[in-house]
Amino acid sequence: MPVIEVRNLRKHYGGKPAVEDVSFTVERGEIFGILGPNGAGKTTTVECLEGLRRPDGGAATVLGLDPWRDTAELRQRLGVQLQESRLPDKLRVGEALELYASFYRNPADPDVLLEQLGLSGRRGTAYRKLSGGQQQRVSIALALIGNPEVAVLDELTTGLDPQARRDTWEVIEGIRDRGVTILLVTHFMAEAERLCDRIAVIDAGRVVAVDTPAGLVASVADEQVIRFRPSEPVPDELFTGLPEVRTVTRRGEQVEVSGVGNVLHAVTSVLARRGIVAGELRVEQAGLDDAFVALTGRRIGQGDH
Ligand SMILES: Nc1ncnc2c1ncn2[C@@H]1O[C@H](COP(=O)(O)OP(=O)(O)OP(=O)(O)O)[C@@H](O)[C@H]1O
């Protein structure tokens, strides 16, 4: 039996759709990613799984339980890291863990958990005195203090520097190795690619693909991405009219053209005819980032390189 099963989930806020049609299943021991741009409906989906919101349509079960009806039972078995979870500034790390442990039937040993998360020296430190990465690890510890079978981690590494982010990824892999199934909400491509066994790509309240990171990349494997800085402004239409071109995106002055076949020749020819020089020209095979653009027509995870 899957650990999480979501079928045609739907949730509207005041008539406005947040989740239109979301279906996926998560198997025991997986790190399953929900990837999508801001406002895609990721948080609403996981809030339905946590019993915090009642779906308007469809069905969801977690560990065979109905999150809305069996909330009390589910809370004992599901760990939740809240988005931007904040604790009272003066609360010490050890106190926070003891407090949260008291909510559970069968809590983890706070000292063991702090050791596993590299926080054993911080037991007596006030929450506000911790670095961003340490605060994040405390919020992960709080999600795990009830010894959950499933943990939902929402925007795990948002706001962390690259080193703290990599350290956190190692922590998550360690938790999975202990047998905890993890549902990871993210808009960072590198995070999804590195950590997730499978990913549901969500856009505008709908699942547009569910696959392994490699499978998602393979779906655009014949695609190339050309990046360059034109010597003068060029309109998108110059490229979008070419049969080889799929998408045109811009990052500041840089133009990114993705396409298939001999797209490089097509792009450089059209530029040459106009006497435009393509500075800093680079050609790359498609990655998860590009698979996402191909699936949704949009780019997310900027700055995540
Ligand atoms: N309580 C609410 N009341 C009304 N609208 C809401 C509420 N919560 C979310 N929304 C809207 O529902 C849509 C989906 O939001 P949701 O937070 O689920 O997306 P998300 O993918 O998690 O985005 P983010 O990455 O920004 O958290 C958005 O358009 C959002 O503005």
The ligand as an SDF file (V2000), in Angstrom:
LIG
                    3D

 31 33  0  0  0  0  0  0  0  0999 V2000
   -5.6260   30.9950    2.6540 N   0  0  0  0  0  0  0  0  0  0  0  0
   -5.7190   31.3530    1.3590 C   0  0  0  0  0  0  0  0  0  0  0  0
   -6.7410   32.1220    0.9320 N   0  0  0  0  0  0  0  0  0  0  0  0
   -6.8590   32.4860   -0.3650 C   0  0  0  0  0  0  0  0  0  0  0  0
   -5.9900   32.1350   -1.3290 N   0  0  0  0  0  0  0  0  0  0  0  0
   -4.9470   31.3720   -0.9770 C   0  0  0  0  0  0  0  0  0  0  0  0
   -4.7460   30.9370    0.3900 C   0  0  0  0  0  0  0  0  0  0  0  0
   -3.6120   30.2060    0.4350 N   0  0  0  0  0  0  0  0  0  0  0  0
   -3.1260   30.1680   -0.8280 C   0  0  0  0  0  0  0  0  0  0  0  0
   -3.9160   30.8580   -1.6710 N   0  0  0  0  0  0  0  0  0  0  0  0
   -3.7390   30.9980   -3.1340 C   0  0  0  0  0  0  0  0  0  0  0  0
   -3.7900   29.7030   -3.7140 O   0  0  0  0  0  0  0  0  0  0  0  0
   -2.8130   29.5400   -4.7300 C   0  0  0  0  0  0  0  0  0  0  0  0
   -1.8830   28.3890   -4.4020 C   0  0  0  0  0  0  0  0  0  0  0  0
   -1.1190   28.7230   -3.2390 O   0  0  0  0  0  0  0  0  0  0  0  0
   -0.0740   27.7310   -2.5340 P   0  0  0  0  0  0  0  0  0  0  0  0
    0.4600   28.4310   -1.3360 O   0  0  0  0  0  0  0  0  0  0  0  0
   -0.7060   26.4090   -2.3410 O   0  0  0  0  0  0  0  0  0  0  0  0
    1.0270   27.6180   -3.6570 O   0  0  0  0  0  0  0  0  0  0  0  0
    2.5510   27.1890   -3.5280 P   0  0  0  0  0  0  0  0  0  0  0  0
    2.8200   26.4120   -4.7490 O   0  0  0  0  0  0  0  0  0  0  0  0
    2.7940   26.5130   -2.2320 O   0  0  0  0  0  0  0  0  0  0  0  0
    3.3060   28.5490   -3.5810 O   0  0  0  0  0  0  0  0  0  0  0  0
    4.5610   29.0740   -2.6940 P   0  0  0  0  0  0  0  0  0  0  0  0
    5.7540   28.3930   -3.2660 O   0  0  0  0  0  0  0  0  0  0  0  0
    4.5220   30.5390   -2.9710 O   0  0  0  0  0  0  0  0  0  0  0  0
    4.2640   28.7160   -1.2700 O   0  0  0  0  0  0  0  0  0  0  0  0
   -2.1040   30.8800   -4.8470 C   0  0  0  0  0  0  0  0  0  0  0  0
   -2.7120   31.5990   -5.8990 O   0  0  0  0  0  0  0  0  0  0  0  0
   -2.3640   31.5380   -3.5140 C   0  0  0  0  0  0  0  0  0  0  0  0
   -2.3870   32.9380   -3.6700 O   0  0  0  0  0  0  0  0  0  0  0  0
  1  2  1  0
  2  3  1  0
  2  7  2  0
  3  4  2  0
  4  5  1  0
  5  6  2  0
  6  7  1  0
  6 10  1  0
  7  8  1  0
  8  9  2  0
  9 10  1  0
 10 11  1  0
 11 12  1  0
 11 30  1  0
 12 13  1  0
 13 14  1  0
 13 28  1  0
 14 15  1  0
 15 16  1  0
 16 17  2  0
 16 18  1  0
 16 19  1  0
 19 20  1  0
 20 21  2  0
 20 22  1  0
 20 23  1  0
 23 24  1  0
 24 25  2  0
 24 26  1  0
 24 27  1  0
 28 29  1  0
 28 30  1  0
 30 31  1  0
M  END
$$$$
